[in-house]
Amino acid sequence: MTSLLDRPVTPDDGDITAAVAALPHVKDFLATHPGPEVVRLVVDDEHGDSLTVPRSAVELLAQVLAHMAAGQGVSIVPSQAELTTQQAADMLNVSRPFLIGLLERGDIDFRKVGTHRRIKAASLMEYMRADDRRRSAAADELHALTQEMI
């Protein structure tokens, strides 16, 4: 099983301020430089060291900064990681028994290793996206019904 970060990185006030300041620059760079597959980051000190990273890592950094700027904790889970039922329940913010019900109903793909259930992070993320779409559709329907009543 892939090792995961034990806890989210929770930004403090200094981190939030730095993320708020950095985010527009990173987004602007990505928007104005659509071509490069790699990006060179330069440290602003007397050494001027640089680091070359994939563009996709900078795109991910922009997402991390957006969450940190909003004061939200951030965790990174590799898409091929296999999660325990407790890890998956924690990510969904539900109880473990509720998650097991979702698994047994077939709402989320999983496999068994002996008596233990393992959930691919990608399957869990797909469930989360589908659940977000269902909730959004329900909210839109409620909004439409409210407008009809007015």
C-alpha positions in Angstrom: 0.0 0.0 0.0 1.3 3.5 -0.9 2.4 5.6 2.1 0.2 8.6 2.7 0.8 11.8 4.5 -0.5 11.1 8.0 -2.2 14.4 8.3 -3.2 17.4 6.2 -0.9 20.3 6.1 -2.9 23.0 7.9 -1.8 26.5 7.0 -1.1 29.0 9.7 -1.6 32.8 9.2 1.8 33.2 7.6 1.2 30.4 5.2 -2.2 31.8 4.2 -0.7 35.2 3.6 2.1 33.7 1.5 -0.4 31.6 -0.5 -2.6 34.6 -1.2 0.4 36.5 -2.5 1.8 33.7 -4.6 -1.4 32.3 -6.1 -2.0 35.1 -8.7 1.6 35.0 -9.9 1.5 31.2 -10.4 -1.9 31.4 -12.2 -0.6 34.3 -14.3 2.5 32.4 -15.3 0.5 29.3 -16.3 -1.9 31.4 -18.3 0.8 33.4 -20.1 3.2 30.5 -20.7 1.0 27.6 -22.0 3.7 25.8 -23.8 6.6 24.6 -21.6 6.5 21.0 -20.4 8.9 21.8 -17.6 9.3 24.9 -15.5 12.5 26.2 -13.9 12.0 27.6 -10.4 14.7 30.0 -9.2 15.5 30.6 -5.5 15.9 34.3 -4.9 19.0 34.3 -2.8 22.8 34.8 -3.2 23.2 31.4 -4.7 20.4 31.7 -7.3 19.9 27.9 -7.3 17.2 26.6 -9.6 14.9 23.5 -9.8 13.3 22.2 -12.9 9.9 20.6 -12.3 7.1 19.3 -14.6 4.5 21.8 -15.6 1.8 19.5 -14.1 3.5 19.9 -10.7 3.2 23.7 -11.0 -0.5 23.3 -12.0 -0.9 21.1 -8.9 0.9 23.7 -6.8 -1.6 26.3 -8.0 -4.4 24.1 -6.6 -2.6 23.6 -3.3 -2.0 27.4 -3.0 -5.7 28.1 -3.7 -6.8 25.7 -0.9 -4.1 27.1 1.5 -5.1 30.7 0.6 -8.7 29.8 1.7 -7.3 28.5 5.0 -8.0 24.8 4.2 -5.7 22.0 5.0 -4.2 20.1 2.1 -3.3 16.4 1.7 -1.8 14.7 -1.4 -2.9 11.2 -2.2 -1.4 9.4 -5.3 -4.3 8.4 -7.6 -3.1 4.7 -7.6 -2.9 4.6 -3.8 -5.0 2.1 -2.0 -6.8 3.4 1.0 -8.1 1.6 4.1 -11.7 2.0 4.9 -10.8 4.4 7.7 -8.7 6.6 5.4 -11.5 6.7 2.8 -14.1 7.4 5.5 -12.0 10.3 6.8 -11.6 11.7 3.3 -15.4 11.6 2.8 -16.0 12.9 6.4 -18.3 10.0 7.1 -18.2 7.1 9.6 -16.5 3.9 8.6 -19.8 1.9 8.9 -21.4 4.3 6.5 -18.5 4.0 4.0 -18.8 0.2 4.2 -22.5 0.5 3.3 -21.5 2.5 0.2 -18.9 -0.2 -0.7 -21.3 -3.1 -0.3 -24.0 -1.2 -2.4 -21.4 -0.9 -5.2 -21.3 2.9 -5.1 -17.5 2.8 -4.7 -15.2 0.1 -6.3 -13.0 -1.8 -3.9 -11.2 -5.1 -3.5 -10.6 -7.4 -0.6 -7.2 -8.4 0.7 -8.0 -11.3 3.0 -10.8 -9.8 5.1 -9.7 -6.2 4.6 -11.3 -3.8 2.0 -9.0 -1.6 0.0 -10.3 1.4 -2.0 -8.3 2.9 -4.9 -8.0 6.7 -4.4 -9.1 7.2 -8.0 -12.4 5.3 -7.3 -13.0 7.4 -4.2 -12.3 10.6 -6.1 -14.8 9.6 -8.8 -17.4 8.9 -6.2 -16.8 12.3 -4.7 -17.1 14.0 -8.1 -20.3 12.1 -8.8 -21.7 13.0 -5.4 -20.8 16.7 -5.9 -22.7 16.6 -9.3 -25.8 15.0 -7.6 -25.8 17.6 -4.8 -25.4 20.4 -7.4 -28.3 19.0 -9.4 -30.5 18.8 -6.3 -29.6 22.4 -5.3 -30.4 23.5 -8.9 -33.8 21.7 -8.7 -34.6 23.3 -5.3 -33.7 26.7 -6.7 -36.0 26.2 -9.7 -38.8 25.1 -7.4 -38.3 28.1 -5.2 -38.4 30.4 -8.3 -41.7 28.8 -9.4 -43.2 29.5 -5.9 -42.3 33.2 -6.1 
